[in-house]
Amino acid sequence: IFFVISGFVITSSLYQRPSKNFKDFISGFYERRIKRLVPALSVFVLITSIAICLFNPEPRFSLRTGLTSLFGLSNLYLLRQSTDYFALSTDLNVFTHTWSLGVEEQFYILFPCLIWFTGFGRQTKNGIRNLFLAVGALAIASLISFLYLYPTNQPAAYFLMPARFWEMASGCLLFIGCQKRNYIEKTLEKVPPILVLALIVGIMYLSISWATASTVAVVILSLVLIASLKKQTTAFTFFTHPKVVYIGLLSYSLYLWHWGVLSLSRWTIGIHWWSLPFQVALIFGAAIASYQLIERPLRNSNNFGKRWKTIVAGGGVIVTLTSALFALETPLKGQLYAGKKINTTKPTFIYGDECLENISGKKTLCYFIENSSIKTLWLLGDSHTRNLGLAGEKVANSSGMNLKLFSAPATTFPPVRKYRKYKKDQDVKSFDDIKLVEKELYKQIKIGDVILLSMRMPFHFGGTYYENPPSDFVFIRKNESFGSQKNHFDEWIASIVNLANITQKKGAKVIIQTPTAEWKRELRKSCSITGKQWFNALNKTNCQIKSKFFIDKEKGIYRHIMEKLNQLSTSHENIYLFDTYKIVCPDDTCSFSKEGIDIYDDDDHISYEWARDFLAPDIYKFISKINTLDK
């Protein structure tokens, strides 16, 4: 809706605007855009960046989003960070909403050139027709890209300007159509605006499976709504009421501040029925102040005289603010935090080819402990293995074994090919790296070694309940054909059997760690010991989950995983299950923290300290037990 209106308004604002030449036209356009967007955005980003540093001990993600928003690139940054805009975790990023401003600003790079070179901006004879044809052709290409991307790469379809261009272009085409073909406007104005509004609202309640059709429908209905708002209609009377018009004047500042206030509320007191009136008042208060003190005075001022001076001044403000945000992120990191700081301990990992020759992934890491032993404890898997670093060190030292830990993000061990569509390069490198680790394991493995596999099985084999649906993955079978998540799980099971057979011949053992409960990401700030602070004391959250939700034999979302693992351990004498789940969730409920220590680092990773203090003793006992049974 916003993009359709934006396309209509920007085209109407440029219609029959006199310009001497292209330089005069383009400099005037960007001068107006800078005056309109930069001052209010800069003040919002500065104030909100300082505010989030008060309540978030790790504000880097928010600060980087705010920084890129100054350059109109936050949509690309969010896409690169694999952001799901509708995931609850985005509520905690105070600048998530600026993605749409980035899309609009990128549109402004292309659109004024189309306006001028088609002749529309120069008011030539065929200017309107040329603009209609050019924008129409690009709109069709953009719509095709949206329809293609949405099923295969939803974040790209959501965040990228080329996949959004058709929405803004439709507003432009409506304005041109109404100027050139009067019957279009006459026909559409017969449609009752209230009916159109009701249909738009109704579409918003359709299932996500209708998302593509819903998006197209809302764009069409938005066009009809714009054209149908005529003086004799009730909707026109409502939207032209002075108080409603004033809200329209505040719209840019409201857009900036509404999300910042709501997101900061989630970091602090939360959003409740009793707090909402104050939060709405704060949003409007900040927006009114922004409009009256910053937006309106600077938009109408001519302090710099020449246009190029205004453009340079705008750039100077952005560069200065960028330096301030870098200062908040690095030299001032943690200095503004208003909560109690709790230091955490992590192993000193090494990365890439320092671990093993030819490893190329920048996030592939390792951790070695040398105890001059003939036996080695191998810890292998995805990022969950990384979080067992301190536990592995403790077990290795207690048992007198060496430790060799290898971890690659989002990758199983043994490696089975798959990748996420939006992180293909990283996932392919991780797979290649773990293949090298696998070869090294088979070269070095010897009698008495223990291979402990730790990974986020629900992520790989199904069972996460709030993120990474299978549609985000591409699963590749050994024969190079595409498969399903079930095929992926079956191939991993076959690889485990092969690993067990090889290690048994060499006198080693395979231990598989069972998956643990997972949490919604936004719960970390209110459920963790480190997250509970004086400023969020009123933000009450249920920090327990019924254990049966995960492992119930009939409905538990892990039941297929647990069933396969149990079959493996009972049918292969060299495969053992270390039931981490029962240690983390010993009762009917799973908790985020225990005995004053966070069990989790985030939504699914076990914390380094809890693994060392609570998990390591049980791992040591388990290894000692299976070694005794073997004797």
Secondary structure per residue as TSV (DSSP state, phi and psi in degrees):
chain	resnum	aa	ss	phi	psi
A	1	I	-	360.0	-45.4
A	2	F	H	-61.3	-44.1
A	3	F	H	-68.9	-37.6
A	4	V	H	-62.6	-48.5
A	5	I	H	-61.2	-42.3
A	6	S	H	-60.3	-44.5
A	7	G	H	-62.7	-39.1
A	8	F	H	-66.5	-46.5
A	9	V	H	-68.5	-42.7
A	10	I	H	-68.3	-33.8
A	11	T	H	-68.9	-43.9
A	12	S	H	-64.8	-33.1
A	13	S	H	-71.1	-23.8
A	14	L	H	-96.5	-6.3
A	15	Y	T	-70.0	122.9
A	16	Q	T	57.6	28.5
A	17	R	-	-82.0	121.5
A	18	P	-	-70.2	137.3
A	19	S	-	-144.6	141.2
A	20	K	S	-72.8	-44.8
A	21	N	S	-157.1	-178.4
A	22	F	H	-63.1	-39.9
A	23	K	H	-61.1	-44.1
A	24	D	H	-64.5	-40.6
A	25	F	H	-66.7	-49.6
A	26	I	H	-71.9	-37.6
A	27	S	H	-67.6	-39.0
A	28	G	H	-64.2	-40.0
A	29	F	H	-62.2	-50.2
A	30	Y	H	-72.7	-27.8
A	31	E	H	-63.3	-44.9
A	32	R	H	-65.2	-39.6
A	33	R	H	-65.5	-41.6
A	34	I	H	-64.2	-46.9
A	35	K	H	-60.9	-35.6
A	36	R	H	-74.5	-39.9
A	37	L	H	-104.7	-42.5
A	38	V	H	-68.7	-47.3
A	39	P	H	-59.1	-51.5
A	40	A	H	-65.6	-40.5
A	41	L	H	-62.6	-43.4
A	42	S	H	-62.5	-45.4
A	43	V	H	-65.2	-42.6
A	44	F	H	-60.6	-47.3
A	45	V	H	-63.3	-42.8
A	46	L	H	-63.9	-51.2
A	47	I	H	-64.7	-43.9
A	48	T	H	-70.4	-33.9
A	49	S	H	-63.2	-43.8
A	50	I	H	-63.8	-41.6
A	51	A	H	-63.4	-43.2
A	52	I	H	-68.7	-29.1
A	53	C	H	-66.9	-23.1
A	54	L	H	-71.8	-29.8
A	55	F	H	-117.6	-13.9
A	56	N	-	-116.6	115.0
A	57	P	S	-69.1	-18.9
A	58	E	-	-127.1	74.0
A	59	P	-	-86.8	10.7
A	60	R	H	-54.2	-46.4
A	61	F	H	-60.1	-45.5
A	62	S	H	-64.0	-44.6
A	63	L	H	-63.2	-41.3
A	64	R	H	-66.5	-37.1
A	65	T	H	-64.5	-43.1
A	66	G	H	-63.0	-41.8
A	67	L	H	-62.6	-47.1
A	68	T	H	-67.9	-25.9
A	69	S	H	-65.3	-29.1
A	70	L	H	-64.5	-27.5
A	71	F	T	-102.3	8.1
A	72	G	T	70.6	32.1
A	73	L	-	-125.8	10.4
A	74	S	H	-66.2	-28.4
A	75	N	H	-63.2	-38.7
A	76	L	H	-71.3	-36.1
A	77	Y	H	-66.1	-44.0
A	78	L	H	-64.4	-37.6
A	79	L	H	-64.0	-43.5
A	80	R	H	-64.4	-30.8
A	81	Q	T	-84.1	10.0
A	82	S	T	58.6	45.5
A	83	T	-	-80.9	130.6
A	84	D	-	-95.2	109.5
A	85	Y	T	-59.6	-28.0
A	86	F	T	-97.2	3.7
A	87	A	S	-72.7	148.6
A	88	L	G	-64.6	-24.5
A	89	S	G	-64.0	-25.6
A	90	T	G	-68.4	-18.1
A	91	D	G	-61.2	-22.4
A	92	L	G	-92.1	-6.5
A	93	N	-	-95.1	112.4
A	94	V	T	-67.7	-11.7
A	95	F	T	-117.0	13.0
A	96	T	G	-55.2	-38.9
A	97	H	G	-68.2	-14.9
A	98	T	G	-71.9	-4.3
A	99	W	H	-56.3	-38.7
A	100	S	H	-69.8	-31.4
A	101	L	H	-67.1	-38.0
A	102	G	H	-61.2	-44.8
A	103	V	H	-60.1	-44.8
A	104	E	H	-64.1	-43.2
A	105	E	H	-66.5	-35.5
A	106	Q	H	-68.2	-33.2
A	107	F	H	-61.9	-36.3
A	108	Y	H	-68.9	-16.2
A	109	I	H	-73.5	-41.2
A	110	L	H	-85.6	-42.0
A	111	F	H	-64.2	-45.4
A	112	P	H	-61.9	-29.7
A	113	C	H	-68.0	-40.4
A	114	L	H	-62.2	-43.0
A	115	I	H	-58.2	-44.7
A	116	W	H	-77.0	-50.3
A	117	F	H	-77.6	-14.5
A	118	T	T	-82.4	-11.3
A	119	G	T	96.7	-7.6
A	120	F	T	-62.5	-42.9
A	121	G	T	-72.4	-24.4
A	122	R	T	-94.2	-0.8
A	123	Q	T	58.4	41.8
A	124	T	-	-77.1	170.2
A	125	K	T	-58.2	-45.7
A	126	N	T	-103.1	17.3
A	127	G	H	-59.7	-46.0
A	128	I	H	-63.7	-44.9
A	129	R	H	-62.6	-43.9
A	130	N	H	-63.0	-41.8
A	131	L	H	-65.1	-40.8
A	132	F	H	-60.5	-44.7
A	133	L	H	-67.5	-44.0
A	134	A	H	-66.0	-48.8
A	135	V	H	-66.8	-37.9
A	136	G	H	-62.1	-43.9
A	137	A	H	-63.8	-44.6
A	138	L	H	-66.1	-36.0
A	139	A	H	-63.6	-41.6
A	140	I	H	-63.7	-44.8
A	141	A	H	-62.0	-40.0
A	142	S	H	-65.9	-43.1
A	143	L	H	-63.2	-40.4
A	144	I	H	-61.8	-42.4
A	145	S	H	-64.4	-37.7
A	146	F	H	-63.9	-47.5
A	147	L	H	-64.3	-31.7
A	148	Y	H	-76.5	-42.7
A	149	L	H	-74.4	-35.7
A	150	Y	H	-57.8	-45.1
A	151	P	H	-71.9	-24.4
A	152	T	H	-104.4	-29.2
A	153	N	-	-150.4	76.9
A	154	Q	H	-58.9	-42.7
A	155	P	H	-58.2	-38.9
A	156	A	H	-65.7	-42.4
A	157	A	H	-63.0	-30.6
A	158	Y	H	-81.7	-43.2
A	159	F	H	-96.5	-23.0
A	160	L	-	-83.2	137.0
A	161	M	H	-61.6	-42.6
A	162	P	H	-58.1	-33.1
A	163	A	H	-81.4	-7.8
A	164	R	H	-108.3	-12.2
A	165	F	H	-55.4	-39.6
A	166	W	H	-61.7	-28.1
A	167	E	H	-70.1	-45.3
A	168	M	H	-70.3	-37.2
A	169	A	H	-63.5	-33.6
A	170	S	H	-62.6	-38.0
A	171	G	H	-63.8	-40.3
A	172	C	H	-62.4	-45.1
A	173	L	H	-65.0	-35.6
A	174	L	H	-62.7	-44.3
A	175	F	H	-61.9	-45.1
A	176	I	H	-63.3	-43.7
A	177	G	H	-60.8	-40.4
A	178	C	H	-68.5	-29.5
A	179	Q	H	-76.2	-38.1
A	180	K	H	-91.4	-35.4
A	181	R	-	-124.7	94.8
A	182	N	H	-61.8	-27.4
A	183	Y	H	-68.3	-24.1
A	184	I	H	-62.5	-49.4
A	185	E	H	-65.2	-40.4
A	186	K	H	-62.6	-37.8
A	187	T	H	-70.8	-46.7
A	188	L	H	-70.6	-29.2
A	189	E	T	-71.0	-10.3
A	190	K	T	-77.8	-15.9
A	191	V	S	-77.6	129.1
A	192	P	-	-63.8	120.8
A	193	P	H	-58.4	-35.2
A	194	I	H	-61.6	-39.4
A	195	L	H	-63.3	-42.4
A	196	V	H	-63.3	-44.8
A	197	L	H	-59.7	-42.5
A	198	A	H	-62.7	-40.3
A	199	L	H	-65.5	-41.0
A	200	I	H	-60.9	-47.2
A	201	V	H	-63.0	-42.0
A	202	G	H	-61.6	-40.1
A	203	I	H	-62.0	-32.2
A	204	M	T	-63.6	-17.0
A	205	Y	T	-98.1	2.8
A	206	L	S	-71.8	159.9
A	207	S	-	-61.5	152.1
A	208	I	G	-61.7	-22.9
A	209	S	G	-65.6	-17.9
A	210	W	G	-96.6	13.2
A	211	A	H	-57.4	-43.9
A	212	T	H	-64.2	-50.4
A	213	A	H	-63.9	-37.0
A	214	S	H	-63.3	-41.8
A	215	T	H	-61.7	-47.4
A	216	V	H	-61.7	-42.2
A	217	A	H	-64.2	-41.7
A	218	V	H	-65.8	-37.7
A	219	V	H	-62.3	-46.5
A	220	I	H	-62.1	-44.7
A	221	L	H	-66.3	-34.0
A	222	S	H	-64.4	-38.9
A	223	L	H	-63.3	-44.3
A	224	V	H	-62.8	-41.4
A	225	L	H	-61.3	-45.1
A	226	I	H	-59.9	-45.3
A	227	A	H	-71.9	-25.4
A	228	S	H	-89.6	-6.9
A	229	L	-	-78.3	88.9
A	230	K	-	-115.0	162.1
A	231	K	T	-56.2	-32.4
A	232	Q	T	-81.0	-2.7
A	233	T	S	-91.9	152.7
A	234	T	H	-64.2	-39.6
A	235	A	H	-61.8	-39.0
A	236	F	H	-63.9	-42.8
A	237	T	H	-60.8	-40.7
A	238	F	H	-67.0	-48.8
A	239	F	H	-72.2	-16.2
A	240	T	T	-101.4	5.7
A	241	H	S	-62.8	137.4
A	242	P	H	-51.9	-38.9
A	243	K	H	-70.4	-36.2
A	244	V	H	-69.4	-40.4
A	245	V	H	-60.7	-39.7
A	246	Y	H	-63.0	-40.3
A	247	I	H	-61.7	-37.4
A	248	G	H	-61.3	-40.4
A	249	L	H	-64.5	-31.8
A	250	L	T	-81.8	-4.5
A	251	S	H	-55.7	-41.2
A	252	Y	H	-66.4	-46.1
A	253	S	H	-66.4	-36.8
A	254	L	H	-62.9	-42.4
A	255	Y	H	-57.6	-45.7
A	256	L	H	-65.8	-48.0
A	257	W	H	-86.9	-24.2
A	258	H	H	-61.1	-45.2
A	259	W	H	-71.2	-38.4
A	260	G	H	-59.2	-45.1
A	261	V	H	-65.4	-45.3
A	262	L	H	-65.9	-40.5
A	263	S	H	-67.4	-44.2
A	264	L	H	-63.4	-32.9
A	265	S	H	-63.0	-39.5
A	266	R	H	-66.4	-28.8
A	267	W	H	-76.6	-19.3
A	268	T	T	-119.2	-102.0
A	269	I	T	-79.3	-13.5
A	270	G	-	87.8	-179.6
A	271	I	-	-119.4	114.8
A	272	H	-	-131.6	169.1
A	273	W	T	-60.6	-34.7
A	274	W	T	-80.6	-23.1
A	275	S	T	-91.4	-21.7
A	276	L	H	-58.1	-42.6
A	277	P	H	-57.7	-39.8
A	278	F	H	-69.1	-37.9
A	279	Q	H	-68.8	-40.0
A	280	V	H	-63.8	-41.4
A	281	A	H	-63.2	-39.6
A	282	L	H	-66.6	-40.1
A	283	I	H	-60.6	-49.2
A	284	F	H	-67.8	-37.8
A	285	G	H	-61.8	-46.0
A	286	A	H	-65.1	-39.7
A	287	A	H	-66.8	-42.9
A	288	I	H	-63.2	-43.9
A	289	A	H	-62.3	-42.7
A	290	S	H	-62.8	-43.4
A	291	Y	I	-68.2	-46.9
A	292	Q	I	-73.8	-36.4
A	293	L	I	-98.1	-23.4
A	294	I	I	-121.9	-58.7
A	295	E	I	-63.9	-55.7
A	296	R	H	-67.9	-47.6
A	297	P	H	-60.1	-42.6
A	298	L	H	-76.5	-29.9
A	299	R	H	-67.5	-34.9
A	300	N	S	-95.0	-0.9
A	301	S	-	-84.4	163.6
A	302	N	-	-135.2	46.0
A	303	N	T	-63.9	-32.4
A	304	F	T	-95.4	-4.8
A	305	G	-	72.9	-87.7
A	306	K	S	-77.4	149.8
A	307	R	H	-62.8	-41.8
A	308	W	H	-62.9	-29.3
A	309	K	H	-68.8	-37.4
A	310	T	H	-64.4	-42.9
A	311	I	H	-64.5	-43.2
A	312	V	H	-65.4	-40.9
A	313	A	H	-62.6	-41.9
A	314	G	H	-60.7	-44.0
A	315	G	H	-63.3	-38.2
A	316	G	H	-63.8	-39.2
A	317	V	H	-62.7	-43.7
A	318	I	H	-64.1	-43.6
A	319	V	H	-64.3	-42.6
A	320	T	H	-62.6	-44.1
A	321	L	H	-66.7	-35.3
A	322	T	H	-59.1	-43.8
A	323	S	H	-61.4	-39.3
A	324	A	H	-64.5	-40.3
A	325	L	H	-69.1	-37.4
A	326	F	H	-63.3	-37.5
A	327	A	H	-63.9	-40.7
A	328	L	H	-65.1	-33.1
A	329	E	H	-79.2	-35.3
A	330	T	T	-112.4	-77.2
A	331	P	T	-63.7	-30.0
A	332	L	T	-99.5	11.3
A	333	K	T	-57.1	124.5
A	334	G	T	80.9	-10.3
A	335	Q	T	-72.6	-28.4
A	336	L	S	-93.8	-8.4
A	337	Y	-	-60.8	127.1
A	338	A	-	-90.2	-5.8
A	339	G	S	-93.1	179.8
A	340	K	-	-79.3	126.4
A	341	K	-	-86.5	131.9
A	342	I	-	-122.2	118.8
A	343	N	-	-80.1	137.7
A	344	T	-	-112.2	154.7
A	345	T	-	-108.9	135.3
A	346	K	-	-134.5	153.3
A	347	P	-	-66.4	162.6
A	348	T	-	-92.3	93.8
A	349	F	-	-78.6	157.2
A	350	I	E	-118.0	158.5
A	351	Y	E	-128.7	157.4
A	352	G	G	62.0	-138.8
A	353	D	G	-73.3	-3.3
A	354	E	G	-71.0	-23.1
A	355	C	T	-79.5	-46.5
A	356	L	S	-159.2	139.4
A	357	E	T	-59.1	138.2
A	358	N	T	78.8	1.0
A	359	I	-	-71.6	128.2
A	360	S	-	-111.7	-21.9
A	361	G	-	-68.2	127.2
A	362	K	T	-67.9	-21.9
A	363	K	T	-101.7	0.3
A	364	T	-	-75.9	126.5
A	365	L	E	-132.0	168.2
A	366	C	E	-148.9	166.1
A	367	Y	E	-151.5	122.8
A	368	F	E	-119.0	139.1
A	369	I	E	-124.7	124.2
A	370	E	-	-106.4	111.0
A	371	N	-	-111.7	19.3
A	372	S	-	52.9	39.9
A	373	S	-	-105.6	157.4
A	374	I	S	-84.7	-9.4
A	375	K	-	-108.6	145.3
A	376	T	E	-130.1	136.9
A	377	L	E	-94.6	115.3
A	378	W	E	-97.3	124.4
A	379	L	E	-111.0	116.3
A	380	L	E	-134.5	142.1
A	381	G	E	152.8	-153.5
A	382	D	S	-90.3	-153.5
A	383	S	H	-64.5	-19.6
A	384	H	H	-65.9	-30.4
A	385	T	H	-64.6	-41.1
A	386	R	H	-53.3	-43.0
A	387	N	T	-74.5	-4.1
A	388	L	T	-95.6	10.7
A	389	G	H	-55.2	-51.8
A	390	L	H	-68.3	-35.6
A	391	A	H	-65.4	-43.3
A	392	G	H	-61.6	-39.9
A	393	E	H	-61.7	-44.0
A	394	K	H	-65.6	-42.9
A	395	V	H	-65.4	-44.3
A	396	A	H	-61.5	-45.2
A	397	N	H	-66.9	-37.9
A	398	S	H	-68.0	-34.3
A	399	S	H	-97.5	-2.8
A	400	G	T	72.3	25.5
A	401	M	-	-101.4	161.5
A	402	N	E	-79.8	160.2
A	403	L	E	-122.5	130.6
A	404	K	E	-130.6	107.0
A	405	L	E	-108.5	128.9
A	406	F	E	-129.1	132.0
A	407	S	E	-138.4	131.0
A	408	A	-	-130.0	133.6
A	409	P	T	-62.1	138.2
A	410	A	T	58.7	31.4
A	411	T	-	-132.0	133.7
A	412	T	-	-79.3	161.8
A	413	F	S	-130.5	129.3
A	414	P	S	-58.7	151.9
A	415	P	-	-72.4	131.3
A	416	V	-	-126.5	133.4
A	417	R	-	-72.4	128.1
A	418	K	E	-164.7	162.3
A	419	Y	E	-153.2	156.2
A	420	R	E	-86.2	138.7
A	421	K	G	-59.1	-36.2
A	422	Y	G	-92.0	-0.5
A	423	K	G	-135.0	39.4
A	424	K	H	-59.2	-49.0
A	425	D	H	-59.2	-46.3
A	426	Q	H	-63.7	-44.1
A	427	D	H	-69.4	-36.3
A	428	V	H	-65.5	-41.8
A	429	K	H	-65.1	-40.2
A	430	S	H	-61.5	-42.3
A	431	F	H	-61.1	-46.8
A	432	D	H	-61.6	-39.3
A	433	D	H	-64.3	-44.0
A	434	I	H	-69.5	-28.5
A	435	K	H	-62.7	-39.5
A	436	L	H	-65.4	-40.9
A	437	V	H	-63.0	-40.0
A	438	E	H	-61.1	-44.6
A	439	K	H	-61.9	-41.6
A	440	E	H	-64.6	-39.2
A	441	L	H	-59.9	-46.5
A	442	Y	H	-66.3	-28.5
A	443	K	H	-71.9	-41.6
A	444	Q	H	-96.0	-19.2
A	445	I	-	-60.8	142.0
A	446	K	-	-147.8	174.4
A	447	I	T	-59.1	135.4
A	448	G	T	91.6	-9.6
A	449	D	-	-71.6	153.2
A	450	V	E	-126.2	128.2
A	451	I	E	-107.7	112.2
A	452	L	E	-104.3	119.4
A	453	L	E	-101.8	126.6
A	454	S	E	-133.3	124.8
A	455	M	-	-160.1	164.5
A	456	R	-	-84.8	83.1
A	457	M	H	-60.0	-40.3
A	458	P	H	-58.6	-33.8
A	459	F	H	-65.4	-44.1
A	460	H	H	-80.5	-38.1
A	461	F	H	-118.4	4.8
A	462	G	S	100.8	134.8
A	463	G	-	140.7	-11.1
A	464	T	-	-69.8	142.4
A	465	Y	S	-113.5	7.3
A	466	Y	S	-145.4	3.1
A	467	E	S	-158.9	169.8
A	468	N	-	49.4	60.9
A	469	P	-	-65.5	159.6
A	470	P	G	-54.1	-25.3
A	471	S	G	-64.0	-17.6
A	472	D	G	-79.9	-11.9
A	473	F	E	-105.9	153.3
A	474	V	E	-118.5	118.1
A	475	F	E	-102.1	130.5
A	476	I	E	-119.8	123.6
A	477	R	-	-76.9	170.8
A	478	K	T	-64.4	-27.7
A	479	N	T	-86.0	12.2
A	480	E	S	75.9	2.4
A	481	S	-	-83.0	163.7
A	482	F	E	-85.8	140.8
A	483	G	E	-127.9	-166.7
A	484	S	-	-110.0	175.2
A	485	Q	H	-64.8	-33.2
A	486	K	H	-64.4	-43.9
A	487	N	H	-58.3	-40.4
A	488	H	H	-60.6	-45.3
A	489	F	H	-63.5	-44.3
A	490	D	H	-61.9	-40.6
A	491	E	H	-67.5	-35.4
A	492	W	H	-66.2	-41.5
A	493	I	H	-58.0	-45.2
A	494	A	H	-62.4	-37.7
A	495	S	H	-67.8	-36.4
A	496	I	H	-64.0	-42.8
A	497	V	H	-61.2	-42.4
A	498	N	H	-63.4	-43.2
A	499	L	H	-60.4	-43.6
A	500	A	H	-63.0	-40.4
A	501	N	H	-65.2	-42.4
A	502	I	H	-66.3	-46.6
A	503	T	H	-67.7	-32.6
A	504	Q	H	-64.6	-39.9
A	505	K	H	-62.7	-29.1
A	506	K	T	-97.2	4.2
A	507	G	T	80.9	24.4
A	508	A	-	-112.1	170.4
A	509	K	E	-127.3	151.5
A	510	V	E	-115.0	126.1
A	511	I	E	-117.8	131.4
A	512	I	E	-111.3	127.7
A	513	Q	E	-84.4	129.2
A	514	T	-	-72.8	154.2
A	515	P	-	-69.7	156.6
A	516	T	-	-113.8	169.4
A	517	A	-	-60.3	151.8
A	518	E	-	-118.5	161.9
A	519	W	-	-130.8	154.7
A	520	K	-	-71.4	136.8
A	521	R	G	-59.0	-35.7
A	522	E	G	-69.9	-12.2
A	523	L	G	-73.7	-20.0
A	524	R	H	-56.0	-41.9
A	525	K	H	-68.7	-25.6
A	526	S	H	-107.9	-16.3
A	527	C	H	-99.7	-27.7
A	528	S	S	-79.0	155.3
A	529	I	T	-60.2	-41.5
A	530	T	T	-70.2	-25.9
A	531	G	T	-83.6	-20.3
A	532	K	-	-79.6	110.0
A	533	Q	-	-131.5	168.9
A	534	W	G	-61.7	-31.4
A	535	F	G	-81.5	-10.6
A	536	N	G	-119.4	24.0
A	537	A	T	-61.5	-28.6
A	538	L	T	-86.2	-6.7
A	539	N	-	-90.1	79.0
A	540	K	-	-75.8	135.6
A	541	T	-	-138.3	143.9
A	542	N	-	-78.0	111.5
A	543	C	-	-103.4	32.6
A	544	Q	E	-136.4	148.2
A	545	I	E	-129.0	137.1
A	546	K	E	-62.4	128.5
A	547	S	T	-60.2	-35.3
A	548	K	H	-65.5	-19.0
A	549	F	H	-56.6	-33.3
A	550	F	H	-94.6	-43.0
A	551	I	H	-117.1	5.7
A	552	D	-	-55.3	134.5
A	553	K	T	-67.2	-20.0
A	554	E	T	-101.7	-39.6
A	555	K	T	-124.3	-8.2
A	556	G	-	-59.6	137.9
A	557	I	T	-73.6	-11.1
A	558	Y	T	-100.4	2.7
A	559	R	H	-59.3	-37.6
A	560	H	H	-68.0	-33.8
A	561	I	H	-69.9	-49.2
A	562	M	H	-62.5	-37.6
A	563	E	H	-62.5	-46.0
A	564	K	H	-65.6	-41.5
A	565	L	H	-64.9	-42.1
A	566	N	H	-64.2	-38.4
A	567	Q	H	-62.6	-40.9
A	568	L	H	-60.5	-49.3
A	569	S	H	-68.4	-31.9
A	570	T	H	-81.4	-26.5
A	571	S	H	-96.3	-8.6
A	572	H	-	-133.0	117.5
A	573	E	T	-70.4	-13.4
A	574	N	T	-101.7	11.1
A	575	I	E	-117.0	125.7
A	576	Y	E	-121.9	145.4
A	577	L	E	-104.7	125.4
A	578	F	E	-99.7	109.6
A	579	D	-	-82.0	79.8
A	580	T	H	-63.1	-32.1
A	581	Y	H	-57.3	-44.5
A	582	K	H	-68.0	-27.9
A	583	I	H	-74.5	-41.6
A	584	V	H	-74.7	-38.6
A	585	C	-	-121.9	73.5
A	586	P	-	-72.6	-19.5
A	587	D	S	-110.4	-161.8
A	588	D	S	-75.7	-14.2
A	589	T	E	-123.6	153.0
A	590	C	E	-104.5	137.0
A	591	S	E	-116.5	154.1
A	592	F	S	-78.5	-33.2
A	593	S	E	-129.5	159.6
A	594	K	E	-153.5	130.6
A	595	E	T	52.5	41.7
A	596	G	T	76.8	9.8
A	597	I	E	-128.1	137.2
A	598	D	E	-68.6	127.9
A	599	I	S	-72.6	-32.7
A	600	Y	B	-114.0	148.0
A	601	D	S	-84.1	-33.8
A	602	D	S	-150.5	-137.4
A	603	D	S	-77.9	-22.7
A	604	D	S	-143.7	-17.3
A	605	H	-	-83.1	129.4
A	606	I	B	-64.8	139.5
A	607	S	-	-72.2	150.6
A	608	Y	H	-57.7	-47.3
A	609	E	H	-68.9	-41.4
A	610	W	H	-66.2	-40.3
A	611	A	I	-61.2	-40.3
A	612	R	I	-68.1	-45.5
A	613	D	I	-84.0	-31.1
A	614	F	I	-114.5	-34.8
A	615	L	I	-87.1	-40.4
A	616	A	H	-55.7	-44.9
A	617	P	H	-58.6	-38.3
A	618	D	H	-71.6	-36.6
A	619	I	H	-63.1	-43.3
A	620	Y	H	-60.7	-45.8
A	621	K	H	-62.2	-39.6
A	622	F	H	-65.4	-45.1
A	623	I	H	-63.6	-42.2
A	624	S	H	-61.6	-38.9
A	625	K	H	-66.7	-47.2
A	626	I	H	-69.9	-28.6
A	627	N	H	-68.7	-37.6
A	628	T	H	-67.0	-43.0
A	629	L	H	-62.0	-36.5
A	630	D	H	-65.2	-37.2
A	631	K	-	-69.4	360.0
